[in-house]
Amino acid sequence: MNSIKRSITDTIVTRLNHEQVVALTGARQTGKTTLCEMQLPERLDLSFTYISFDDPDERLRFQRSAVQILGNITTPLVVLDEVQKIPQLFDPLKLVVDRERKKPANERKRFVLTGSSQLLMMKSIRETLAGRVALCQMYPFSLFELTGGGKPPLLSRIWQDQALSPQDAGRLPLVSPGQLRTLRGVRDEHQRWGGYPPVWQRTGETERLNWLKDYRKTYLERDIADVGQVANIDTFALAQKLLCSRTANLFSISEVSRDLGVAVNTIKRYLELLTMSFQCVLLPPWHENVSKRLVKSPKLFFPDVGLNRAIVGELSISSGAAYETWLCAELLKWKQLQPVEPELYFYRTAAGLEVDFLLASERGIIPIEAKSSGRVTAADGRSVETFMAEHPDAAKVGLVVYPGDEVVELRRNVWGVPDWYLLGAL
């Protein structure tokens, strides 16, 4: 699995061409270290120095003389891993980066910082490296990566053209039966087990589930303990379980507070910890009046479906919510790779019209519905068509994503598209 090319690599390379420092954040075990030690130096064709601050001796060494150590490094690329462990690093790093800026561009060192806690890392970045650093996020494996990568997936072409071309619509019959079985097989595994690389290094269900449960335990006992803002880990674990069971649903903080029997402010703190440690995402609603986005309830997602099974059990999340959660995660992974990153929203009106996802930017809006059934009908595209009719200038094409085998026009410019064809490498 280490040989799988990570899509974020090209984005990091592009950012390093414009900035001296790139901060790569993401949950533990998403592959940040592997990327920085193997794929990134190879892609840049540069020698590098790798330093991990998981090592307490390195932390002590840098606390004594960080400026001298950083200044004496001779390789053109410097990888500093788990920098949230040493907040004292950032002031010396700022000094060294400013010194490097005075050198000719081809002589400057470039730094890649990694961290698995936004809460600890971003505070230091905001205070010391603002304006000097580009931010990237590492997710678990996407379906596109697991199916081979290569040229951009179909969703990228649809986004570029704001349309589904006749060539792409009629391409599926050209896919060989063997390729189809492979793509669908990887898709099925991905939707069941999520994308954490160590999961894909294991083959048996018991081994995979045990790893995910151990991962959750480590998260609770190590990551949350590192932050030090939780008085009772057992209550936090229960909150994580309750929130995870509500993935793909509107988030009501008062309802969660009541069910757990803890104060609203405690839930707010728990949610902040979960989002800043990459365990959950709050998806905002879309409104033409931008100010409304700030006051309407967001939708809650725990984006890795495999980890969700370890947290709440296999039967605690409905198939529809699990499928919508998987699609949300894939859209999050996809959008950050675009030259100009679109925003991701959901849409819901007081009258009951709902669209699961909206990809939106100045380029346009693509409404997307998630359907977990193997077949789709015209009825499944009704809400997408209604949204497009209400926003004809912005929304030219709509999608209903489902785990089937046919591209079918359900309504005018509303297409049912198989998930493996939309998001996989073909």
C-alpha positions as CSV (number, residue, x, y, z in Angstrom):
1,M,0.0,0.0,0.0
2,N,2.9,2.4,0.5
3,S,3.4,2.3,-3.3
4,I,0.0,3.9,-3.9
5,K,0.6,7.4,-5.3
6,R,-1.1,10.1,-3.1
7,S,-3.0,12.7,-5.1
8,I,-2.0,15.5,-2.7
9,T,1.6,15.1,-3.7
10,D,1.2,17.3,-6.9
11,T,-0.6,19.9,-4.9
12,I,2.2,20.1,-2.3
13,V,4.8,20.4,-5.1
14,T,2.8,23.3,-6.6
15,R,2.6,25.0,-3.3
16,L,6.3,24.6,-2.6
17,N,7.0,26.4,-5.9
18,H,5.4,29.5,-4.4
19,E,5.9,29.2,-0.7
20,Q,8.9,28.1,1.4
21,V,6.8,26.3,4.0
22,V,4.0,23.9,3.5
23,A,2.0,22.6,6.5
24,L,0.5,19.2,5.9
25,T,-2.1,18.3,8.5
26,G,-4.3,15.2,8.8
27,A,-5.4,12.5,11.2
28,R,-2.9,10.0,12.4
29,Q,-2.1,7.1,10.1
30,T,-3.2,8.8,6.9
31,G,0.2,8.4,5.4
32,K,1.8,11.8,6.0
33,T,5.2,10.4,7.0
34,T,5.3,7.9,4.1
35,L,4.5,10.7,1.6
36,C,7.1,13.0,3.1
37,E,9.9,10.4,3.3
38,M,9.3,8.6,0.0
39,Q,6.9,10.1,-2.5
40,L,7.5,13.8,-2.1
41,P,11.4,13.8,-2.3
42,E,11.2,11.5,-5.3
43,R,8.6,13.7,-7.0
44,L,10.8,16.8,-6.3
45,D,14.1,14.9,-7.0
46,L,15.6,16.6,-4.0
47,S,17.7,15.3,-1.1
48,F,16.0,15.8,2.3
49,T,16.4,15.9,6.0
50,Y,13.7,14.2,8.1
51,I,13.2,15.0,11.8
52,S,10.4,13.6,13.9
53,F,9.3,15.3,17.1
54,D,7.7,12.1,18.3
55,D,11.3,11.5,19.5
56,P,11.7,13.2,22.9
57,D,15.5,13.6,22.3
58,E,14.8,15.6,19.2
59,R,12.5,17.9,21.1
60,L,15.1,18.5,23.7
61,R,17.8,19.1,21.1
62,F,15.6,21.7,19.3
63,Q,14.6,23.4,22.6
64,R,18.3,24.1,23.2
65,S,19.4,25.4,19.8
66,A,16.7,25.3,17.1
67,V,18.0,28.2,15.1
68,Q,21.5,26.7,14.8
69,I,20.2,23.3,13.9
70,L,17.8,24.5,11.2
71,G,20.4,26.9,9.9
72,N,23.1,24.2,9.6
73,I,20.9,21.8,7.6
74,T,22.3,21.6,4.1
75,T,19.6,19.6,2.2
76,P,17.2,21.7,0.0
77,L,14.2,20.0,1.6
78,V,13.5,19.7,5.3
79,V,10.7,17.6,6.7
80,L,9.7,18.3,10.3
81,D,7.2,15.7,11.5
82,E,4.6,16.1,14.3
83,V,5.5,19.7,14.9
84,Q,2.6,20.2,17.3
85,K,4.7,18.4,19.9
86,I,7.1,21.3,20.1
87,P,5.4,24.7,19.9
88,Q,8.7,26.3,20.8
89,L,9.9,25.5,17.3
90,F,7.8,28.1,15.4
91,D,9.6,31.3,16.5
92,P,13.1,29.9,15.5
93,L,11.6,28.5,12.3
94,K,10.2,31.9,11.4
95,L,13.6,33.5,11.9
96,V,15.3,30.9,9.7
97,V,12.6,31.2,6.9
98,D,13.1,34.9,6.9
99,R,16.8,34.5,6.5
100,E,16.3,32.0,3.7
101,R,14.2,34.6,1.8
102,K,17.2,36.8,1.4
103,K,19.0,34.1,-0.6
104,P,18.5,33.5,-4.4
105,A,15.3,31.4,-5.0
106,N,17.2,28.4,-6.2
107,E,19.3,28.3,-3.0
108,R,16.5,28.5,-0.4
109,K,15.6,25.6,1.8
110,R,12.0,24.5,1.7
111,F,10.2,23.1,4.7
112,V,7.3,20.7,5.0
113,L,5.7,20.6,8.5
114,T,3.3,17.8,9.4
115,G,0.9,17.5,12.3
116,S,-2.0,15.4,13.4
117,S,-3.7,18.1,15.6
118,Q,-5.0,21.3,14.1
119,L,-5.8,22.6,17.6
120,L,-2.2,22.6,18.7
121,M,-0.5,23.2,15.3
122,M,-2.7,25.9,13.8
123,K,-2.5,28.1,16.9
124,S,1.3,28.3,16.5
125,I,1.1,28.8,12.7
126,R,-1.4,31.7,13.1
127,E,0.8,33.4,15.7
128,T,4.2,33.0,14.0
129,L,4.0,31.8,10.3
130,A,1.0,33.7,9.0
131,G,1.7,34.7,5.4
132,R,4.6,32.4,5.1
133,V,3.0,29.0,4.9
134,A,0.6,27.1,2.6
135,L,-1.8,24.7,4.2
136,C,-2.7,21.2,2.8
137,Q,-4.7,18.4,4.4
138,M,-4.0,14.6,4.1
139,Y,-7.0,12.3,4.0
140,P,-7.1,8.6,4.1
141,F,-7.0,6.8,0.7
142,S,-9.6,8.0,-1.8
143,L,-11.3,5.6,-4.2
144,F,-9.4,7.4,-7.0
145,E,-6.0,6.6,-5.4
146,L,-7.0,2.9,-4.6
147,T,-8.1,2.3,-8.2
148,G,-4.8,3.5,-9.7
149,G,-4.9,7.3,-10.0
150,G,-3.8,8.6,-13.4
151,K,-5.8,11.2,-15.4
152,P,-8.4,13.2,-13.5
153,P,-11.7,11.3,-12.6
154,L,-15.0,12.0,-14.4
155,L,-16.1,14.4,-11.7
156,S,-13.2,16.7,-12.6
157,R,-14.2,16.8,-16.2
158,I,-17.9,17.5,-15.3
159,W,-16.7,20.3,-13.0
160,Q,-14.5,21.8,-15.7
161,D,-17.2,21.7,-18.4
162,Q,-20.2,22.2,-16.1
163,A,-21.7,19.4,-18.2
164,L,-21.6,15.6,-18.7
165,S,-20.2,15.1,-22.3
166,P,-21.9,12.6,-24.6
167,Q,-18.5,10.8,-24.9
168,D,-18.4,10.3,-21.1
169,A,-22.1,9.4,-21.0
170,G,-21.6,6.7,-23.6
171,R,-18.2,5.3,-22.4
172,L,-19.3,2.7,-20.0
173,P,-20.0,-0.1,-22.6
174,L,-16.3,0.1,-23.4
175,V,-15.3,-0.9,-19.9
176,S,-14.2,-4.6,-19.9
177,P,-15.9,-7.0,-17.6
178,G,-12.6,-7.6,-15.7
179,Q,-12.0,-3.9,-15.2
180,L,-15.6,-3.4,-14.1
181,R,-15.2,-6.2,-11.5
182,T,-12.0,-4.8,-10.2
183,L,-13.4,-1.2,-9.9
184,R,-16.6,-2.4,-8.1
185,G,-14.6,-4.7,-5.9
186,V,-12.3,-1.9,-4.6
187,R,-15.3,0.4,-4.3
188,D,-17.2,-2.2,-2.1
189,E,-14.1,-2.7,0.1
190,H,-13.7,1.1,0.4
191,Q,-17.3,1.7,1.4
192,R,-17.0,-1.0,4.0
193,W,-13.6,-0.4,5.5
194,G,-12.8,3.3,4.8
195,G,-9.4,4.5,3.6
196,Y,-6.8,4.3,6.4
197,P,-3.7,2.8,4.8
198,P,-3.0,0.3,7.6
199,V,-6.5,-1.1,7.1
200,W,-5.5,-1.8,3.4
201,Q,-2.4,-3.6,4.6
202,R,-4.6,-6.1,6.3
203,T,-6.7,-8.7,4.6
204,G,-8.9,-10.4,7.2
205,E,-12.1,-8.7,8.6
206,T,-11.0,-9.4,12.2
207,E,-7.6,-7.9,11.7
208,R,-9.1,-4.8,10.0
209,L,-11.7,-4.3,12.7
210,N,-9.2,-4.8,15.5
211,W,-6.8,-2.2,14.0
212,L,-9.7,0.3,13.7
213,K,-10.7,-0.3,17.3
214,D,-7.1,0.1,18.5
215,Y,-6.9,3.3,16.5
216,R,-9.9,4.7,18.3
217,K,-8.5,3.7,21.6
218,T,-5.1,5.3,20.8
219,Y,-7.0,8.5,19.7
220,L,-8.9,8.7,23.0
221,E,-5.9,7.8,25.2
222,R,-3.2,9.7,23.4
223,D,-4.4,12.5,21.1
224,I,-7.2,13.8,23.4
225,A,-4.9,13.4,26.4
226,D,-2.2,15.4,24.6
227,V,-4.7,18.3,24.2
228,G,-5.6,18.1,27.8
229,Q,-9.0,19.7,27.6
230,V,-11.1,16.7,28.6
231,A,-11.7,16.0,32.3
232,N,-13.5,12.7,31.7
233,I,-12.4,10.6,28.8
234,D,-15.3,8.1,29.2
235,T,-17.8,10.9,28.7
236,F,-15.9,12.1,25.7
237,A,-15.9,8.6,24.2
238,L,-19.7,8.4,24.8
239,A,-20.1,11.7,23.1
240,Q,-18.0,10.6,20.1
241,K,-20.2,7.5,19.8
242,L,-23.4,9.4,20.0
243,L,-22.3,12.0,17.5
244,C,-20.9,9.3,15.1
245,S,-24.3,7.5,15.1
246,R,-25.8,10.8,13.8
247,T,-23.5,11.1,10.8
248,A,-25.2,12.6,7.7
249,N,-27.8,14.3,9.9
250,L,-28.5,17.8,10.9
251,F,-26.5,18.7,14.0
252,S,-28.5,19.9,17.1
253,I,-26.2,20.8,19.9
254,S,-29.1,21.2,22.4
255,E,-30.3,17.7,21.5
256,V,-26.9,16.1,22.0
257,S,-26.5,18.0,25.2
258,R,-29.8,16.7,26.5
259,D,-29.1,13.1,25.5
260,L,-25.7,13.1,27.1
261,G,-26.7,15.0,30.2
262,V,-23.8,17.5,29.9
263,A,-23.7,21.2,29.3
264,V,-23.9,22.8,25.9
265,N,-20.5,24.3,26.3
266,T,-19.0,20.9,27.0
267,I,-20.5,19.6,23.7
268,K,-19.0,22.6,21.9
269,R,-15.6,21.8,23.3
270,Y,-15.9,18.1,22.4
271,L,-17.0,19.0,18.9
272,E,-14.1,21.3,18.5
273,L,-11.7,18.6,19.5
274,L,-13.3,16.1,17.1
275,T,-13.2,18.5,14.2
276,M,-9.7,19.8,14.9
277,S,-8.3,16.2,15.2
278,F,-10.0,15.4,11.8
279,Q,-12.5,12.9,13.2
280,C,-15.6,14.8,12.0
281,V,-16.7,17.5,9.7
282,L,-19.5,20.1,9.9
283,L,-21.0,20.8,6.5
284,P,-22.6,24.2,6.2
285,P,-25.9,24.9,4.5
286,W,-26.1,26.9,1.3
287,H,-28.2,30.0,0.9
288,E,-28.2,32.8,-1.6
289,N,-28.1,35.1,1.4
290,V,-24.6,34.4,2.7
291,S,-25.4,35.5,6.2
292,K,-27.9,32.7,6.6
293,R,-25.1,30.2,6.4
294,L,-23.9,31.4,9.8
295,V,-27.1,30.8,11.7
296,K,-28.6,27.6,10.1
297,S,-27.8,24.1,11.5
298,P,-24.9,22.4,9.8
299,K,-24.8,18.7,8.8
300,L,-22.6,16.4,10.8
301,F,-20.3,13.9,9.1
302,F,-17.8,11.4,10.5
303,P,-16.1,10.9,7.2
304,D,-14.3,7.5,7.4
305,V,-16.9,4.8,7.2
306,G,-14.5,2.1,8.5
307,L,-13.7,3.9,11.6
308,N,-17.4,4.6,12.1
309,R,-18.0,0.9,12.3
310,A,-15.4,0.5,15.0
311,I,-17.0,3.4,17.0
312,V,-20.7,2.5,16.8
313,G,-20.9,-1.0,15.4
314,E,-22.0,-2.2,12.0
315,L,-25.8,-1.8,12.4
316,S,-25.9,1.6,14.1
317,I,-25.8,3.7,11.0
318,S,-28.4,3.2,8.2
319,S,-27.2,2.2,4.8
320,G,-28.4,5.6,3.3
321,A,-26.5,7.6,6.0
322,A,-23.4,5.5,5.5
323,Y,-23.4,5.9,1.8
324,E,-23.9,9.7,2.0
325,T,-21.1,9.8,4.5
326,W,-18.8,7.9,2.1
327,L,-19.7,10.3,-0.7
328,C,-19.1,13.3,1.5
329,A,-15.6,12.1,2.3
330,E,-14.8,11.5,-1.4
331,L,-16.0,15.0,-2.3
332,L,-13.8,16.5,0.4
333,K,-10.8,14.6,-0.9
334,W,-11.6,15.6,-4.5
335,K,-12.2,19.3,-4.0
336,Q,-8.9,20.2,-2.3
337,L,-7.1,18.9,-5.4
338,Q,-8.7,21.4,-7.8
339,P,-6.7,24.4,-9.1
340,V,-9.3,26.7,-7.4
341,E,-11.0,24.7,-4.6
342,P,-14.8,24.8,-4.7
343,E,-16.9,25.0,-1.6
344,L,-19.0,22.1,-0.4
345,Y,-22.5,22.6,1.1
346,F,-25.8,20.9,1.5
347,Y,-29.2,22.5,0.6
348,R,-32.4,22.4,2.6
349,T,-35.4,24.7,2.5
350,A,-38.2,25.3,5.0
351,A,-40.6,23.7,2.5
352,G,-38.7,20.5,2.6
353,L,-36.6,20.5,-0.6
354,E,-33.2,18.9,0.1
355,V,-30.1,18.3,-2.0
356,D,-27.4,16.2,-0.3
357,F,-24.4,18.2,-1.6
358,L,-23.7,21.3,-3.6
359,L,-20.3,21.9,-5.2
360,A,-20.1,25.7,-5.6
361,S,-17.7,28.3,-6.9
362,E,-17.7,31.2,-9.4
363,R,-17.6,28.5,-12.1
364,G,-21.0,27.3,-11.1
365,I,-23.0,25.0,-8.9
366,I,-23.4,21.2,-9.3
367,P,-26.2,19.7,-7.1
368,I,-25.5,16.1,-6.1
369,E,-27.8,13.5,-4.6
370,A,-26.5,10.3,-3.0
371,K,-28.6,7.1,-3.5
372,S,-27.5,3.9,-1.9
373,S,-29.7,1.6,-4.1
374,G,-28.4,-0.2,-7.1
375,R,-30.9,1.4,-9.4
376,V,-32.1,5.0,-9.9
377,T,-35.3,6.4,-11.4
378,A,-36.6,9.8,-12.5
379,A,-38.0,10.3,-9.0
380,D,-34.5,10.3,-7.6
381,G,-33.6,13.3,-9.6
382,R,-36.6,15.5,-8.6
383,S,-34.9,17.6,-6.0
384,V,-31.8,18.2,-8.1
385,E,-34.0,19.2,-11.1
386,T,-36.0,21.6,-8.8
387,F,-32.8,23.2,-7.5
388,M,-31.5,23.6,-11.1
389,A,-34.8,25.2,-12.2
390,E,-34.6,27.7,-9.3
391,H,-30.9,28.6,-10.2
392,P,-30.7,28.2,-14.0
393,D,-27.8,30.6,-14.4
394,A,-25.5,28.8,-11.9
395,A,-26.6,25.1,-12.1
396,K,-26.3,23.6,-15.6
397,V,-25.9,19.9,-14.7
398,G,-27.0,17.8,-11.7
399,L,-25.9,14.3,-10.5
400,V,-27.4,11.4,-8.7
401,V,-24.6,9.2,-7.5
402,Y,-25.4,5.5,-6.9
403,P,-23.6,2.1,-6.8
404,G,-24.9,0.9,-10.1
405,D,-23.6,0.2,-13.6
406,E,-25.3,2.7,-16.0
407,V,-25.1,6.4,-16.8
408,V,-28.6,7.4,-17.4
409,E,-30.3,10.8,-17.9
410,L,-33.0,10.8,-15.2
411,R,-34.3,14.3,-16.1
412,R,-33.1,17.1,-18.3
413,N,-29.4,17.4,-17.5
414,V,-29.8,15.4,-14.4
415,W,-27.7,12.3,-14.6
416,G,-27.5,9.1,-12.6
417,V,-23.8,8.2,-12.5
418,P,-22.2,5.1,-10.9
419,D,-20.0,6.1,-8.0
420,W,-17.0,4.1,-9.2
421,Y,-17.2,5.8,-12.6
422,L,-17.6,9.3,-11.2
423,L,-14.8,9.1,-8.6
424,G,-12.6,6.1,-9.5
425,A,-9.7,5.9,-12.0
426,L,-10.8,4.7,-15.3
